[in-house]
Structure formats: structure tokens, C-alpha cells
Amino acid sequence: MLVRNLRENFDTTARLHAEHFGEHRPTSTVMGVSDLALPDQLVQIGALVRLDVKP
């Protein structure tokens, strides 16, 4: 995740991440950035998905 003004938005980002994923915490990386593409954008999320893994 790229988070604009990470120091100001870290607690909110961490809270929302925990609410969404609950006890299942996937590996993630959070980096603070000074700006993103859209003026009101606070977070940008990228993901990689493997479709060949069978449970």
C-alpha cells in the first residue's frame, strides 16, 4: 500500500486493514508517499494473485 502522509494516516490505515482482514493477516508492505495520482486519493493498493494454488 502506498499511503499519502503516512504519519498522519497510519492509525486509520492500520485500523481499516485489521477490520478488513480480521485474524487472517496477509503479508503486506506500507510505504509513505508525498502524493498520489488523484488529488483526493489517500491510498493506492497493489496486489499479486496466484490462481494455480490449490487448497
SVG drawing of the C-alpha trace seen along z (x, -y; Angstrom):
<svg xmlns="http://www.w3.org/2000/svg" viewBox="-14 -17 22 45">
<polyline fill="none" stroke="black" stroke-width="0.4" points="0.0,0.0 1.2,-3.5 -0.3,-5.9 -0.1,-9.7 1.1,-11.4 1.7,-8.1 2.5,-9.6 -0.9,-11.4 -2.8,-8.4 -1.1,-5.4 -3.5,-4.7 -6.5,-4.9 -4.8,-2.7 -3.9,-0.1 -7.4,-0.1 -9.1,0.4 -6.6,3.1 -7.4,5.0 -11.2,4.6 -11.0,5.9 -8.7,8.9 -9.5,9.8 -7.4,12.6 -6.1,13.5 -3.3,11.0 -1.7,11.4 1.9,10.2 1.8,6.6 4.1,3.6 3.1,0.0 5.1,-2.9 4.5,-6.6 4.4,-8.9 4.1,-12.6 1.4,-12.5 -0.6,-10.1 -2.2,-10.4 -5.6,-11.8 -5.9,-14.9 -8.3,-13.3 -6.5,-9.9 -5.1,-8.8 -4.2,-5.2 -3.1,-3.1 -3.2,0.7 -1.4,3.2 -1.9,6.9 -0.5,10.1 -2.7,13.2 -1.8,16.8 -4.5,18.8 -2.6,22.0 -2.5,22.8 -5.0,25.5 -6.2,25.6"/>
</svg>
